[in-house]
Amino acid sequence: MKAWSLRAKLMLLIGLAILPLALLECHRTRMARTRVEVRVGGEALRLARLAAGHQRTILESARQLLMTLTEVDCIRTGKEREVCLAFLRKLQQTNPLYANIGAMDRHGAVYAAAGEVNGPAGFGDEPFFQQVRKTREWRVLDARVARRFSSVPSLVLAYPITLDDGAFGGAVFVAINLEWGEAYDVNLALPPDSVMATVDREARILSHFPDPERWVGRQVENPGVMEAVLTAGEKGGWISVRDAGQDRVYGVVPLRISGNSPVYVCVGLNREGAFAPYLQALRRQLVWVALIAGSALTGAWLLGSLFMVRPARHLVAVARAVAEGNSTSRSRLGRGAGEFYEIGTALNHMADAAEQRVTELEAVQAELQAAHDELEERVEQRTAELTRARERLTDAVETLDAGFVLFDAEGKLRACNEPFRRIFGNCREVIVPGVTFEEILRAFLRKGGKIEGVDDMKRWIATRLAYFNEAKGAPILAKINGRWFLTSDHRMRDGGTVSLRTDVTERTEAHEELEKVAEELRRSNAELEQFAYVVSHDLQEPLRMVASYTELLEKRYSDRMDEDAREFIRYAADGARRMQQFIDDLLRYSRVSKRTRPFQKVAMDDVADAALENLRYSREEKHAEVVVEPLPTVMGDRMQLVQLFQNLISNAVKFAGPEPLKVEIKAAREDGIWRFSVSDNGLGFSEEAADRVFDIFQRLHVGEAEAEGSGIGLAICKKIVERHGGRIWVKSRPGEGATFYFTLPIVAEASGKAAGTDFEGNVSK
């Protein structure tokens, strides 16, 4: 009975050991079911996205077709209806996707349709027609009205017809055959018993596959499906529900249609079919668990006799022998007997117990020795790793182009590289671990080191040490022994300081050389401007005298001269006047940069008005029309900007052609700039001339004649634009007019917008 009792206990222990395995298997099964459901939901969502993309393509194609139909003359006017009907039927034959294509007049009456229209042909009172009339946007008709446009289940779209005068001229429509769902089964590879449908926010079914005849136009009966539809975000979602007697996993994706409420594409997969592989795997797992449990219990029964019943009988025999006076009887059970071994040792003598204790102590000592050896090995390994890391860091520091030095929290040198020693080369013997930065500086100066530009070395050392103690990383520039070095000191977490010294001699000297050249250019430009101003100003008086005496000579002695003499005098007077105009233009050119005003906000509309007012008489003489579109506000010199517009408009008037002159002034915003344009329909000029029209003293040759003027006007325009931070160029062809472009920076407002962005409409002057 005792042997049977031990076996029973063993069986119980085996059962308790198998129980966690069974529970774990149940948990794994539940997690596997969740993963399968998530995978099926993801597959349904993927198929829904593919279907939505395909439907979006079909709807966009239909919208493009409707937009094209609104441009066909017979459809826009409603005339030649027989021609229109033949055109629509031919269009339907080439597009079998469309069940019907037609057009309605502005009262909603169908006057041309490729297919049949069920019921009354008037749709003027229908909500969709009123929305198309009001919003002038395309609409998706609900299923109730869609049945009247086609004899097969269809999705009907309507698009407004806008006449040339902007009035509503009716609408065109197209009915998309919903039996396209058969193609989805092939293109999307839908699993068996799958469902695909399109529903709107009112739970109406717009399309359905399979069996569209049965479902299109009905309401979605399952609230769970509509909950997933209405809560689907931009990326869609999925839900597991029971629908139409089957458990399904629905993927839902919104389909945005411009001007309409969104519709939703739903793809439902049969949950039973999707879970079939999971159920088969579950059955296999249960069979294996049962086999393992049976094998364990059988093994426990058989091994119980070997490892439990036999040791127990052996101990009983030993106890009886001892009780009978046999002192030599000992337990022969080994350590594998477990608790029975401990019972056996209680029956042995104290010597056996002492020997057992010695054996245990030796085992513990061996384990401690092994742990000690392992710890020493790990310490050696870690030490070797730290040594290699320190060597790599040392190599990296030594390969730096800049001088590197490290001080600890007490200000004593810990490490430095060779470039740092070269910087303070005359005191290399001082640069050793433990020395302070102050000691290095003083030794450097004591041994002849030079810090250029510093008179008081004591004060410089105090200032440099203060910067070193702050160690905020701000760079300082100093010339040491004839070389420029950029130094930055940084504080570390442990309180130490690391310094970097970079040789920037070549860069600094190049910068100084550029500064000298720039200063020389500024001085030269100022002298040239002063020279041009003085020369132009001093030439005014002699020219006025020449012109005055030439005119006086012509008045007093004209009757005493022959025709050649009078012609010579006229040439001299005209030359004096041209020379005077040339000098005046040269003065204006030199004043663009000399007589300047601070920039302020300038409304370019006012600038254009001022320029047009200054040119009133020349515009009226040429009967010129100037159209000024709204212009922005910029930062600039108002007088110079007026002169800029005045010169460009005057140039257009000067080169007017035989046609009535028209000048257009526009502005467009680009990346960070305003691009202005002044275009005309005048004579124009060649592309070769466009490259040099902005050069000073360059005059255009139009046809056989040379343009009047000194050739400085456009050069002044270029100088004004460049002073304002922009550029100017021109595009022109002979006989096709010219367009001058120039750019100005955008003015940033406090609100974050750019000034001059709120304008619309045209102004004609």
ChimeraX attribute file (.defattr): number of C-alpha atoms within 10 A of each C-alpha:
attribute: neighborCount
match mode: 1-to-1
recipient: residues
	/A:1	6
	/A:2	9
	/A:3	14
	/A:4	13
	/A:5	11
	/A:6	17
	/A:7	20
	/A:8	15
	/A:9	12
	/A:10	18
	/A:11	19
	/A:12	14
	/A:13	14
	/A:14	16
	/A:15	14
	/A:16	11
	/A:17	13
	/A:18	17
	/A:19	13
	/A:20	11
	/A:21	13
	/A:22	15
	/A:23	11
	/A:24	12
	/A:25	16
	/A:26	15
	/A:27	12
	/A:28	13
	/A:29	17
	/A:30	13
	/A:31	12
	/A:32	15
	/A:33	16
	/A:34	12
	/A:35	12
	/A:36	16
	/A:37	18
	/A:38	16
	/A:39	13
	/A:40	24
	/A:41	25
	/A:42	17
	/A:43	19
	/A:44	27
	/A:45	26
	/A:46	20
	/A:47	25
	/A:48	28
	/A:49	22
	/A:50	18
	/A:51	24
	/A:52	23
	/A:53	15
	/A:54	15
	/A:55	16
	/A:56	15
	/A:57	12
	/A:58	14
	/A:59	18
	/A:60	13
	/A:61	12
	/A:62	21
	/A:63	19
	/A:64	11
	/A:65	16
	/A:66	24
	/A:67	16
	/A:68	10
	/A:69	22
	/A:70	22
	/A:71	14
	/A:72	12
	/A:73	12
	/A:74	17
	/A:75	28
	/A:76	20
	/A:77	16
	/A:78	17
	/A:79	12
	/A:80	11
	/A:81	15
	/A:82	12
	/A:83	12
	/A:84	22
	/A:85	21
	/A:86	14
	/A:87	17
	/A:88	21
	/A:89	18
	/A:90	12
	/A:91	15
	/A:92	20
	/A:93	12
	/A:94	9
	/A:95	11
	/A:96	11
	/A:97	17
	/A:98	22
	/A:99	25
	/A:100	27
	/A:101	27
	/A:102	27
	/A:103	30
	/A:104	26
	/A:105	23
	/A:106	20
	/A:107	17
	/A:108	20
	/A:109	16
	/A:110	21
	/A:111	18
	/A:112	25
	/A:113	24
	/A:114	22
	/A:115	19
	/A:116	16
	/A:117	19
	/A:118	13
	/A:119	9
	/A:120	9
	/A:121	15
	/A:122	15
	/A:123	19
	/A:124	18
	/A:125	10
	/A:126	12
	/A:127	13
	/A:128	19
	/A:129	23
	/A:130	15
	/A:131	15
	/A:132	20
	/A:133	24
	/A:134	11
	/A:135	11
	/A:136	16
	/A:137	15
	/A:138	25
	/A:139	23
	/A:140	21
	/A:141	22
	/A:142	19
	/A:143	19
	/A:144	12
	/A:145	17
	/A:146	24
	/A:147	21
	/A:148	18
	/A:149	25
	/A:150	23
	/A:151	15
	/A:152	18
	/A:153	26
	/A:154	30
	/A:155	26
	/A:156	29
	/A:157	22
	/A:158	25
	/A:159	25
	/A:160	28
	/A:161	29
	/A:162	18
	/A:163	14
	/A:164	9
	/A:165	7
	/A:166	8
	/A:167	11
	/A:168	18
	/A:169	23
	/A:170	28
	/A:171	29
	/A:172	26
	/A:173	27
	/A:174	26
	/A:175	25
	/A:176	24
	/A:177	20
	/A:178	22
	/A:179	20
	/A:180	16
	/A:181	20
	/A:182	12
	/A:183	11
	/A:184	17
	/A:185	17
	/A:186	9
	/A:187	12
	/A:188	14
	/A:189	10
	/A:190	17
	/A:191	13
	/A:192	11
	/A:193	14
	/A:194	19
	/A:195	21
	/A:196	24
	/A:197	22
	/A:198	25
	/A:199	25
	/A:200	21
	/A:201	13
	/A:202	13
	/A:203	21
	/A:204	20
	/A:205	22
	/A:206	29
	/A:207	27
	/A:208	25
	/A:209	23
	/A:210	17
	/A:211	14
	/A:212	20
	/A:213	15
	/A:214	11
	/A:215	18
	/A:216	25
	/A:217	23
	/A:218	15
	/A:219	14
	/A:220	17
	/A:221	12
	/A:222	13
	/A:223	12
	/A:224	15
	/A:225	23
	/A:226	19
	/A:227	11
	/A:228	21
	/A:229	27
	/A:230	16
	/A:231	13
	/A:232	17
	/A:233	12
	/A:234	10
	/A:235	10
	/A:236	21
	/A:237	22
	/A:238	27
	/A:239	20
	/A:240	20
	/A:241	18
	/A:242	15
	/A:243	18
	/A:244	9
	/A:245	6
	/A:246	13
	/A:247	16
	/A:248	26
	/A:249	31
	/A:250	34
	/A:251	31
	/A:252	35
	/A:253	30
	/A:254	25
	/A:255	22
	/A:256	14
	/A:257	15
	/A:258	11
	/A:259	14
	/A:260	12
	/A:261	13
	/A:262	13
	/A:263	24
	/A:264	26
	/A:265	29
	/A:266	30
	/A:267	31
	/A:268	31
	/A:269	26
	/A:270	20
	/A:271	21
	/A:272	15
	/A:273	15
	/A:274	18
	/A:275	14
	/A:276	11
	/A:277	11
	/A:278	15
	/A:279	14
	/A:280	10
	/A:281	12
	/A:282	19
	/A:283	11
	/A:284	10
	/A:285	15
	/A:286	14
	/A:287	11
	/A:288	12
	/A:289	16
	/A:290	12
	/A:291	11
	/A:292	13
	/A:293	19
	/A:294	12
	/A:295	12
	/A:296	17
	/A:297	18
	/A:298	13
	/A:299	13
	/A:300	20
	/A:301	17
	/A:302	12
	/A:303	14
	/A:304	20
	/A:305	16
	/A:306	11
	/A:307	15
	/A:308	18
	/A:309	17
	/A:310	13
	/A:311	22
	/A:312	18
	/A:313	12
	/A:314	15
	/A:315	20
	/A:316	13
	/A:317	14
	/A:318	21
	/A:319	18
	/A:320	12
	/A:321	15
	/A:322	15
	/A:323	10
	/A:324	9
	/A:325	10
	/A:326	12
	/A:327	12
	/A:328	11
	/A:329	15
	/A:330	18
	/A:331	21
	/A:332	13
	/A:333	17
	/A:334	12
	/A:335	10
	/A:336	9
	/A:337	15
	/A:338	13
	/A:339	12
	/A:340	19
	/A:341	17
	/A:342	14
	/A:343	15
	/A:344	22
	/A:345	18
	/A:346	12
	/A:347	17
	/A:348	16
	/A:349	12
	/A:350	11
	/A:351	9
	/A:352	13
	/A:353	14
	/A:354	11
	/A:355	11
	/A:356	12
	/A:357	12
	/A:358	11
	/A:359	12
	/A:360	12
	/A:361	12
	/A:362	11
	/A:363	12
	/A:364	12
	/A:365	12
	/A:366	12
	/A:367	12
	/A:368	12
	/A:369	12
	/A:370	11
	/A:371	12
	/A:372	12
	/A:373	12
	/A:374	12
	/A:375	12
	/A:376	11
	/A:377	12
	/A:378	12
	/A:379	12
	/A:380	12
	/A:381	12
	/A:382	12
	/A:383	12
	/A:384	12
	/A:385	12
	/A:386	12
	/A:387	12
	/A:388	12
	/A:389	12
	/A:390	12
	/A:391	12
	/A:392	12
	/A:393	11
	/A:394	14
	/A:395	12
	/A:396	11
	/A:397	19
	/A:398	17
	/A:399	12
	/A:400	14
	/A:401	15
	/A:402	22
	/A:403	23
	/A:404	20
	/A:405	22
	/A:406	21
	/A:407	23
	/A:408	18
	/A:409	14
	/A:410	11
	/A:411	18
	/A:412	19
	/A:413	22
	/A:414	17
	/A:415	17
	/A:416	21
	/A:417	20
	/A:418	18
	/A:419	21
	/A:420	21
	/A:421	18
	/A:422	12
	/A:423	20
	/A:424	20
	/A:425	17
	/A:426	16
	/A:427	20
	/A:428	16
	/A:429	10
	/A:430	17
	/A:431	20
	/A:432	14
	/A:433	13
	/A:434	15
	/A:435	15
	/A:436	18
	/A:437	18
	/A:438	16
	/A:439	12
	/A:440	19
	/A:441	16
	/A:442	15
	/A:443	19
	/A:444	20
	/A:445	16
	/A:446	12
	/A:447	12
	/A:448	11
	/A:449	19
	/A:450	15
	/A:451	18
	/A:452	13
	/A:453	9
	/A:454	12
	/A:455	9
	/A:456	8
	/A:457	13
	/A:458	11
	/A:459	11
	/A:460	13
	/A:461	15
	/A:462	12
	/A:463	12
	/A:464	15
	/A:465	15
	/A:466	11
	/A:467	17
	/A:468	21
	/A:469	15
	/A:470	13
	/A:471	18
	/A:472	13
	/A:473	16
	/A:474	11
	/A:475	13
	/A:476	13
	/A:477	15
	/A:478	16
	/A:479	17
	/A:480	16
	/A:481	14
	/A:482	12
	/A:483	16
	/A:484	21
	/A:485	22
	/A:486	17
	/A:487	18
	/A:488	19
	/A:489	22
	/A:490	18
	/A:491	19
	/A:492	14
	/A:493	7
	/A:494	8
	/A:495	12
	/A:496	19
	/A:497	25
	/A:498	21
	/A:499	20
	/A:500	20
	/A:501	22
	/A:502	18
	/A:503	20
	/A:504	17
	/A:505	15
	/A:506	10
	/A:507	11
	/A:508	16
	/A:509	13
	/A:510	12
	/A:511	12
	/A:512	11
	/A:513	12
	/A:514	12
	/A:515	12
	/A:516	12
	/A:517	12
	/A:518	12
	/A:519	12
	/A:520	12
	/A:521	12
	/A:522	12
	/A:523	11
	/A:524	12
	/A:525	12
	/A:526	14
	/A:527	12
	/A:528	13
	/A:529	18
	/A:530	15
	/A:531	13
	/A:532	18
	/A:533	19
	/A:534	12
	/A:535	14
	/A:536	20
	/A:537	14
	/A:538	12
	/A:539	13
	/A:540	15
	/A:541	12
	/A:542	12
	/A:543	19
	/A:544	15
	/A:545	12
	/A:546	16
	/A:547	19
	/A:548	14
	/A:549	13
	/A:550	18
	/A:551	15
	/A:552	12
	/A:553	13
	/A:554	19
	/A:555	10
	/A:556	9
	/A:557	10
	/A:558	14
	/A:559	10
	/A:560	10
	/A:561	11
	/A:562	9
	/A:563	11
	/A:564	9
	/A:565	13
	/A:566	17
	/A:567	13
	/A:568	11
	/A:569	17
	/A:570	15
	/A:571	13
	/A:572	16
	/A:573	20
	/A:574	14
	/A:575	15
	/A:576	20
	/A:577	16
	/A:578	16
	/A:579	17
	/A:580	20
	/A:581	15
	/A:582	18
	/A:583	22
	/A:584	15
	/A:585	20
	/A:586	23
	/A:587	18
	/A:588	18
	/A:589	23
	/A:590	19
	/A:591	16
	/A:592	16
	/A:593	14
	/A:594	13
	/A:595	9
	/A:596	12
	/A:597	12
	/A:598	8
	/A:599	12
	/A:600	12
	/A:601	13
	/A:602	17
	/A:603	17
	/A:604	22
	/A:605	15
	/A:606	14
	/A:607	20
	/A:608	20
	/A:609	16
	/A:610	18
	/A:611	21
	/A:612	20
	/A:613	12
	/A:614	14
	/A:615	16
	/A:616	12
	/A:617	11
	/A:618	14
	/A:619	20
	/A:620	10
	/A:621	9
	/A:622	14
	/A:623	13
	/A:624	19
	/A:625	16
	/A:626	20
	/A:627	17
	/A:628	20
	/A:629	17
	/A:630	19
	/A:631	24
	/A:632	23
	/A:633	19
	/A:634	24
	/A:635	19
	/A:636	23
	/A:637	18
	/A:638	20
	/A:639	14
	/A:640	22
	/A:641	21
	/A:642	19
	/A:643	20
	/A:644	23
	/A:645	21
	/A:646	23
	/A:647	19
	/A:648	20
	/A:649	24
	/A:650	19
	/A:651	17
	/A:652	27
	/A:653	22
	/A:654	17
	/A:655	21
	/A:656	21
	/A:657	18
	/A:658	10
	/A:659	9
	/A:660	12
	/A:661	20
	/A:662	18
	/A:663	22
	/A:664	17
	/A:665	22
	/A:666	17
	/A:667	20
	/A:668	14
	/A:669	17
	/A:670	11
	/A:671	8
	/A:672	12
	/A:673	16
	/A:674	22
	/A:675	20
	/A:676	18
	/A:677	19
	/A:678	22
	/A:679	23
	/A:680	27
	/A:681	22
	/A:682	26
	/A:683	21
	/A:684	24
	/A:685	21
	/A:686	16
	/A:687	13
	/A:688	10
	/A:689	16
	/A:690	17
	/A:691	12
	/A:692	15
	/A:693	20
	/A:694	22
	/A:695	15
	/A:696	17
	/A:697	17
	/A:698	18
	/A:699	20
	/A:700	19
	/A:701	13
	/A:702	15
	/A:703	12
	/A:704	6
	/A:705	8
	/A:706	10
	/A:707	16
	/A:708	12
	/A:709	16
	/A:710	18
	/A:711	20
	/A:712	22
	/A:713	27
	/A:714	23
	/A:715	17
	/A:716	25
	/A:717	25
	/A:718	21
	/A:719	20
	/A:720	23
	/A:721	19
	/A:722	15
	/A:723	16
	/A:724	18
	/A:725	12
	/A:726	17
	/A:727	17
	/A:728	20
	/A:729	15
	/A:730	18
	/A:731	16
	/A:732	22
	/A:733	17
	/A:734	14
	/A:735	16
	/A:736	14
	/A:737	22
	/A:738	25
	/A:739	21
	/A:740	18
	/A:741	18
	/A:742	19
	/A:743	22
	/A:744	21
	/A:745	18
	/A:746	22
	/A:747	17
	/A:748	14
	/A:749	10
	/A:750	7
	/A:751	7
	/A:752	7
	/A:753	12
	/A:754	17
	/A:755	18
	/A:756	20
	/A:757	14
	/A:758	10
	/A:759	10
	/A:760	9
	/A:761	7
	/A:762	12
	/A:763	12
	/A:764	9
	/A:765	12
